[in-house]
Amino acid sequence: MKQRKEMQLALQMVSGYGAEFSAWRMPGTDPAAYTNTDSYVERAKIAEKGKFQMIFIADTPALTVDLGPQTPSFPMDPMLALMAVARETKHIGLVATLSTTFNYPYNIARQFKALDVISKGRVGWNAVTTSEPLAAANFGARVGNRKERYSMAHESIQIVQALWGSWEQDAWTLDVEGGKFADMDKIQPINLQGQYYASRGPLPIPPSEQGQPVIFQAGGGQEGLELAGRYASGVYANPYDIESAREHRQALRQSAARFGRNPDDIKMYAGFMFSIGSTEEEGLERRRQLMSFNPEEIPSRVSYLGSMVGLPLSVNSLDIDQPLATDMLKNAYANPMDPRSHRALELLQKGLSIRDVLAHGVINYHPVVAGTPLQVADFLEEWFLAGACDGFSVVPDIAYDGVADFVEHVVPILQDRGLFHKDYEGKTLRENMGVPYQYGRLKDN
């Protein structure tokens, strides 16, 4: 495994369109990409060409958006999307979210390990609890309190990992002459019983090239830190500034150490969005066009921007295509409760119009860079060298050309700077992440 300091990249695949829910209307985009599996395969193959360590699919098992103007937030089924990608790629990792709250551990173990074997050791499971009431309603259930959901998650992960390891590693004999397909003495039930879940086992699937899938985690708070420190090799995080990102990464490493693990064996991937153009103006124009598809959202966005900088901003009293007046701007301040506010105030103070400040993505869920490939690379370098993350979960504004633009124009800059690898380190996701082989439950789990 390499020891030099290089960032890792995950391509976050949304619903086939990109980070913005209006991207389906952009020229060149296939409006039906949501049901076109080939579109997922194509983007994954481009990311593999760019040596991305993995693709990542988030998921909530419910319809949570208005499908009038917007597209769904996730693919039709993450596991089926990854299955299609697995058959058409050779190196890139395949990571999907599956809830520990509304899935039985046996089903989770079976789906992920089967895909891990099929892909020759390239799979990861993002194990998350689910607090969405709409999701609970789909399963005829209720949303438990936080303590209950995380207790369920601990049980789920422990049972899943035990099932993954229920074959000894040399149990699959394939002895044609002796007529022995497998050694049943080395395939044993796990017989685990918890408060919420139980499973007899065994799972009728042999080890993959990496032993078993990699565990990822994406929850916050103290419970999330404990879950990650105990089980996860990768964490998807949503910090908006370097300081909070560095603090979160350090807390994850400390949590891993408390459970007797090497802190270097847990990698944090910071969410990041981008809009690439040959100039900064071109990058901004992409985002202006995306905003123009949903004009009804502009008033609420302007009002929200006002709350970030302590000003009563309204489309009824301001021309949002003009900079704020000096006498108004002098009363502005960065809301200390929102880490995005400093960036918003900085752009307003530079004299940008309200529309362009919004186009810079200051109220988006992840940090946004709208600009040239060099500006995107500079942002990633600054965060990485500051110790804010081990890599990034990148989300293009528009998938149909955004992934290719990143691979063709940003990746070479990162490689030339020695910040990103030029080829895959191995054949499995664990090798390419630089995390240890694992088979079955860790001893202290």
NULOLUM-549247 format. One line per field, with one value per residue (C-alpha): x, y, z. Coordinates in pm, 1 decimal, m for minus. Example, Ala and Ser with C-alpha at 12.3 -4.5 7.8 and 13.67 -1.06 7.14 Angstrom:
X (1230.0  1367.0)
Y (m450.0  m106.0)
Z (780.0  714.0)
This chain:
X (0.0  116.7  222.1  255.2  m14.4  m270.5  m637.5  m908.9  m1213.0  m1564.8  m1818.0  m2155.3  m2422.2  m2757.9  m3053.2  m2877.5  m2879.8  m2643.1  m2647.7  m2915.9  m3270.8  m3338.4  m3045.1  m3283.2  m3388.0  m3038.2  m2956.9  m2782.6  m2925.4  m3139.9  m3466.4  m3529.4  m3184.9  m3352.8  m3461.8  m3168.2  m2920.9  m2670.3  m2632.5  m2508.8  m2269.9  m2135.8  m2060.8  m1899.2  m1674.4  m1565.8  m1489.6  m1292.1  m1092.7  m1015.9  m901.0  m1172.1  m1152.9  m1528.7  m1875.8  m2119.2  m2498.7  m2688.3  m3044.8  m3358.4  m3632.1  m3907.0  m4020.0  m3915.0  m3932.9  m4199.8  m4170.8  m4348.8  m4039.6  m3773.6  m3617.4  m3588.7  m3296.7  m3171.8  m3163.5  m3460.6  m3268.6  m2906.2  m2810.6  m2944.7  m2767.7  m2440.4  m2498.2  m2520.1  m2201.9  m2019.7  m2060.9  m1917.0  m1620.2  m1307.8  m1146.5  m1375.3  m1534.3  m1911.3  m2066.2  m2436.1  m2643.9  m2880.8  m3066.3  m2994.7  m3337.8  m3565.3  m3372.0  m3301.8  m2929.4  m2950.9  m3083.0  m2816.3  m2541.7  m2663.0  m2704.3  m2372.6  m2162.5  m2310.3  m2225.9  m1879.6  m1811.7  m1956.1  m1740.6  m1430.9  m1400.6  m1504.5  m1809.7  m1882.6  m2191.4  m2282.5  m2458.8  m2691.9  m2987.5  m3302.5  m3500.3  m3729.8  m4098.4  m4197.3  m3953.3  m4089.9  m4443.4  m4336.7  m4245.7  m4551.9  m4325.2  m4241.9  m3919.0  m3747.9  m3554.2  m3187.3  m3062.1  m3286.6  m3187.2  m2817.0  m2861.6  m3029.7  m2739.8  m2479.6  m2672.7  m2724.4  m2358.6  m2237.6  m2477.4  m2395.8  m2023.2  m2068.4  m2272.2  m2005.4  m1751.4  m1967.2  m1758.0  m1401.3  m1176.9  m1077.1  m1425.9  m1491.3  m1300.9  m1438.6  m1298.2  m1428.6  m1251.7  m1359.5  m1709.2  m1685.9  m1813.1  m1746.8  m1637.5  m1946.8  m1736.6  m1604.9  m1945.1  m2119.4  m2429.0  m2361.6  m2660.9  m2662.6  m2956.3  m2995.6  m3273.8  m3379.9  m3231.8  m3129.6  m2991.4  m2899.7  m2687.2  m2472.6  m2471.8  m2422.2  m2163.7  m1783.8  m1529.8  m1451.7  m1103.3  m1119.0  m1278.9  m1597.6  m1742.5  m1601.1  m1816.4  m1893.5  m2091.7  m2250.9  m2431.8  m2336.7  m2330.1  m2166.0  m2356.5  m2235.7  m1877.1  m1895.9  m2049.3  m1782.0  m1493.0  m1598.6  m1680.0  m1623.0  m1330.1  m1489.2  m1707.0  m1907.4  m1925.4  m2083.9  m1860.7  m1878.4  m1549.2  m1196.6  m1206.2  m1517.0  m1396.2  m1062.3  m1236.5  m1468.0  m1187.4  m984.9  m1284.2  m1326.8  m960.7  m980.7  m1292.1  m1114.8  m821.4  m1055.6  m1168.4  m810.8  m789.4  m523.6  m661.1  m519.2  m761.5  m1061.9  m1095.0  m1318.6  m1468.4  m1597.7  m1895.5  m1815.0  m2013.4  m1875.6  m1969.9  m1681.0  m1633.3  m1337.4  m1379.7  m1539.1  m1817.1  m1895.6  m1915.4  m2149.5  m2365.3  m2430.3  m2564.5  m2766.5  m2932.5  m3013.2  m3165.5  m3373.6  m3568.7  m3731.2  m3802.0  m4057.6  m3770.7  m3582.9  m3779.4  m3717.7  m3349.5  m3303.9  m3477.0  m3261.4  m2946.6  m3063.5  m3088.9  m2730.9  m2596.8  m2844.2  m3030.7  m3399.6  m3344.0  m3651.6  m3718.6  m4001.0  m3768.6  m3439.2  m3304.2  m3129.6  m2919.5  m2745.7  m2495.9  m2626.9  m2613.2  m2318.1  m2537.4  m2721.9  m2410.8  m2241.9  m2497.9  m2435.5  m2263.5  m2195.5  m2450.1  m2239.2  m2490.5  m2428.2  m2074.4  m2174.9  m2242.5  m1880.6  m1857.0  m2190.1  m2082.5  m1744.3  m1906.7  m2157.9  m1876.2  m1692.5  m1982.3  m2148.3  m2519.0  m2754.3  m2824.7  m2454.2  m2393.5  m2665.0  m2513.6  m2190.3  m2381.8  m2360.5  m2683.0  m2609.7  m2564.4  m2197.6  m1930.6  m1953.8  m1688.4  m1821.0  m1523.4  m1227.5  m1063.5  m774.5  m1006.2  m1165.1  m822.3  m702.4  m1003.3  m946.8  m575.7  m633.1  m872.6  m665.3  m331.7  m500.7  m592.4  m963.3  m1031.7  m876.9  m1065.0  m1385.3  m1729.4  m1771.5  m2107.7  m2121.7  m2389.3  m2493.9  m2393.5  m2400.4  m2092.3  m1977.5  m1814.2  m1617.3  m1510.5  m1375.7  m1189.3  m1046.2  m954.0  m928.7  m781.0  m466.0  m397.1  m425.6  m200.7  60.8  69.1  122.0  m210.4  m391.9  m276.5  m220.5  m337.1  m515.8  m307.1  m476.9  m780.2  m1006.8  m1173.8  m977.8  m648.1  m743.1  m856.6  m549.3  m748.3  m684.9  m828.2  m1112.6  m1315.6  m1594.1  m1637.1  m1342.2  m1258.5  m1373.5  m1703.3)
Y (0.0  353.9  566.8  903.1  1162.5  1147.1  1235.8  988.9  1062.5  922.4  1012.9  1060.5  942.3  1101.0  1007.4  1023.4  1400.6  1566.3  1761.2  2007.5  1875.3  2094.5  1950.4  1722.6  2026.8  2127.2  2102.7  1774.4  1591.0  1283.0  1373.4  1001.4  930.3  821.9  495.1  463.5  228.0  292.8  650.8  526.0  284.8  556.2  798.4  521.5  423.5  786.7  803.3  479.9  633.9  916.6  661.8  750.1  513.8  458.4  563.8  629.4  616.1  767.0  654.7  717.2  456.7  712.2  979.4  1302.5  1559.8  1713.4  1533.0  1815.1  2033.9  1807.2  1468.6  1198.4  1226.6  871.4  596.7  361.8  100.2  159.5  m207.8  m274.4  34.8  m90.5  m435.5  m285.1  m86.0  m388.3  m581.9  m299.1  m187.5  m353.3  m131.3  132.9  69.4  37.9  182.7  208.2  315.0  70.8  151.5  m43.5  60.4  m81.1  m381.3  m717.6  m788.0  m1114.1  m939.1  m667.9  m927.4  m1133.1  m845.0  m677.1  m990.8  m1131.1  m806.8  m808.8  m1157.5  m1068.8  m753.9  m935.3  m739.9  m384.2  m324.0  m108.4  m67.9  276.2  175.6  449.0  483.1  638.0  915.5  1005.1  955.3  895.1  605.0  460.8  481.9  278.4  m7.0  27.8  140.1  442.2  638.4  539.1  782.4  837.8  602.8  323.6  370.7  357.7  55.0  m114.4  m9.4  m166.2  m493.9  m486.0  m430.6  m696.5  m955.5  m859.5  m892.8  m1224.8  m1353.5  m1231.4  m1439.5  m1751.0  m1942.2  m2008.1  m1869.9  m2211.3  m2365.4  m2354.2  m2661.3  m2722.4  m3075.3  m3218.8  m3554.3  m3604.7  m3472.7  m3210.6  m2865.0  m2712.7  m2824.1  m2798.6  m2829.1  m2483.1  m2326.8  m2261.9  m2081.7  m1756.7  m1777.3  m1411.1  m1270.1  m905.2  m681.6  m581.3  m833.6  m1197.5  m1438.4  m1803.8  m1808.9  m1914.0  m1704.0  m1934.4  m1710.3  m1755.9  m1477.4  m1223.0  m1108.6  m845.5  m1082.0  m884.1  m542.7  m224.6  m53.6  316.3  550.2  892.4  982.4  1272.0  1340.3  1138.0  824.2  854.1  903.1  588.8  383.6  503.7  459.1  105.1  m30.2  209.4  236.1  526.7  817.1  1052.7  1393.1  1730.2  2003.6  2345.3  2496.0  2372.2  2422.6  2212.6  1952.6  1918.7  1887.6  1617.1  1419.6  1437.1  1322.9  1023.5  929.1  958.5  741.0  473.5  482.6  438.4  110.4  m10.0  68.7  252.9  604.7  588.8  305.1  538.8  779.4  1086.2  1203.5  1562.0  1642.3  1885.4  2028.0  2193.5  2371.7  2384.9  2634.6  2760.1  3080.6  3156.3  3337.1  3020.3  2815.9  3070.9  3081.6  2707.4  2766.4  3071.6  2862.7  2588.5  2848.6  2993.7  2669.1  2720.0  3093.5  3022.2  2920.0  3249.0  3448.5  3192.3  3161.8  3538.6  3552.5  3268.3  3446.8  3748.0  3543.1  3427.1  3783.6  3952.7  4154.1  4162.7  4067.6  4036.3  4016.8  4268.2  4543.5  4468.6  4417.1  4082.9  4143.1  4436.8  4449.9  4549.4  4919.7  5024.9  5164.8  4833.1  4618.2  4796.4  4637.6  4286.2  4019.9  3648.3  3447.2  3250.9  2963.3  2894.4  2814.7  2908.0  3268.7  3383.4  3289.6  3457.9  3780.3  3775.8  3755.0  4029.4  4253.3  4194.6  4359.5  4055.5  4067.4  3867.1  3631.6  3565.4  3508.6  3243.7  3103.7  3049.7  2792.4  2962.0  2798.2  2453.8  2146.9  2111.1  2368.6  2472.7  2594.0  2750.7  2828.1  2693.5  2352.3  2532.5  2691.6  2353.7  2190.5  2474.6  2427.9  2053.3  2102.7  2360.7  2139.6  1826.7  1977.1  2142.6  1797.1  1866.9  1531.4  1222.5  1279.7  1408.6  1283.6  1496.9  1580.5  1748.5  2007.5  1832.8  1469.0  1435.8  1656.4  1740.9  1404.7  1410.1  1771.9  1684.3  1378.4  1552.3  1886.2  1863.8  1516.9  1589.4  1901.8  1703.1  1430.7  1680.8  1826.5  1481.2  1500.5  1214.8  875.7  793.9  433.5  194.8  46.5  m292.1  m483.6  m442.9  m146.6  m209.2  m197.6  120.3  287.7  170.9  m0.6  m346.5  m676.9  m791.6  m1108.4  m1146.9  m944.2  m771.7  m929.9  m630.6  m597.6)
Z (0.0  m73.9  219.2  46.0  104.5  m176.0  m171.1  m266.3  m480.0  m473.9  m740.9  m578.6  m818.7  m754.9  m976.1  m1311.9  m1353.7  m1107.8  m784.0  m886.5  m913.6  m1218.2  m1415.0  m1605.2  m1810.6  m1921.8  m2295.2  m2372.5  m2072.7  m2127.7  m1949.0  m1892.1  m1743.0  m1418.0  m1580.4  m1819.8  m1650.8  m1928.6  m1802.6  m1463.7  m1633.8  m1863.0  m1575.8  m1372.0  m1662.7  m1702.9  m1329.7  m1359.3  m1644.2  m1401.1  m1137.6  m885.6  m590.7  m589.4  m685.5  m402.8  m398.8  m107.6  m43.4  156.0  96.2  34.9  m209.7  m38.8  m321.3  m542.7  m874.7  m1053.0  m1108.4  m957.7  m1017.4  m750.4  m511.1  m565.6  m831.4  m861.5  m660.8  m556.3  m550.0  m898.1  m1030.4  m881.5  m1024.6  m1373.3  m1310.9  m1165.7  m1490.2  m1701.1  m1486.7  m1346.4  m1085.3  m938.7  m598.7  m562.0  m244.8  m163.5  133.2  297.8  618.2  935.7  1062.0  792.7  660.8  819.7  867.2  673.5  363.9  391.2  432.2  139.1  m106.4  m36.3  m15.2  m335.0  m514.9  m355.3  m493.3  m834.2  m855.8  m728.9  m406.5  m492.6  m272.2  29.3  249.4  381.6  702.9  820.2  1051.4  904.9  1072.4  781.4  880.7  516.7  503.1  826.2  686.9  384.3  616.7  838.0  1119.1  1330.3  1361.6  1682.4  1897.5  1825.5  2095.4  1971.8  1607.3  1684.9  1909.9  1615.5  1391.3  1622.4  1627.4  1252.2  1167.0  1408.2  1267.7  908.5  966.6  1144.6  851.0  608.5  799.4  848.6  594.0  696.4  427.7  292.6  320.0  m53.2  m168.2  m521.3  m501.2  m827.8  m795.4  m437.3  m500.9  m227.6  m325.6  17.9  363.6  581.5  895.6  805.0  735.1  1063.8  1198.0  1383.5  1623.7  1726.4  1920.6  2010.5  2137.3  1786.1  1544.5  1533.7  1277.3  1273.6  959.4  790.4  474.7  173.4  2.9  12.6  73.9  m195.5  m293.2  m18.0  231.3  278.4  185.1  335.4  599.3  549.2  772.0  727.3  1051.2  1277.0  1647.9  1921.4  1824.4  1466.5  1580.8  1792.6  1511.7  1269.2  1510.0  1590.0  1244.6  953.3  714.7  528.7  639.7  419.0  587.7  511.4  658.9  498.5  612.0  672.1  1048.3  1111.2  861.4  1039.2  1375.5  1247.0  1088.4  1408.6  1614.0  1381.5  1416.3  1794.8  1797.4  1593.6  1837.0  2135.2  1981.9  1938.4  1568.3  1369.9  1305.5  952.3  878.3  876.5  581.7  574.5  244.3  240.9  18.7  m262.2  m556.6  m868.6  m1190.0  m1435.2  m1715.9  m1917.4  m1714.3  m1380.1  m1565.3  m1763.9  m1444.2  m1289.1  m1601.3  m1568.4  m1220.8  m1323.3  m1591.3  m1341.6  m1107.5  m1391.7  m1429.4  m1087.4  m1050.4  m778.4  m548.7  m583.8  m319.8  m46.9  m142.2  m126.3  211.3  341.8  221.6  417.9  736.4  681.7  677.5  912.5  648.4  546.6  182.6  m38.1  m412.8  m354.6  m236.8  m414.0  m763.7  m718.0  m1029.5  m860.8  m570.0  m230.4  m152.1  64.2  341.9  365.0  341.1  631.3  866.6  740.2  950.9  924.6  1120.9  1373.1  1362.3  993.1  872.5  516.2  618.6  602.4  235.4  159.3  330.3  156.3  m188.3  m109.2  11.4  m316.2  m494.8  m650.5  m719.2  m500.6  m790.3  m843.0  m472.5  m484.3  m803.8  m611.6  m407.3  m69.1  51.7  m93.0  127.7  28.0  m54.9  m419.5  m662.4  m980.7  m1199.6  m1388.2  m1343.5  m1175.0  m919.6  m846.8  m804.1  m580.2  m350.2  m321.2  m257.5  14.8  208.2  166.0  268.1  566.5  698.7  653.2  487.0  331.3  8.9  m140.8  m239.2  m548.7  m704.5  m1046.4  m1104.8  m1426.6  m1467.6  m1845.7  m1897.9  m1544.0  m1471.1  m1797.1  m1741.2  m1397.1  m1524.2  m1829.7  m1673.1  m1291.9  m1236.8  m1446.8  m1238.6  m915.2  m1057.4  m1174.6  m823.4  m672.2  m490.3  m665.6  m786.0  m1152.5  m1133.1  m902.0  m621.1  m636.8  m750.2  m447.4  m283.3  36.7  m151.7  m334.7  m11.2  178.0  454.4  604.5  491.3  713.2  730.6  984.5  1301.8  1461.9  1798.1  2005.1  1817.4)
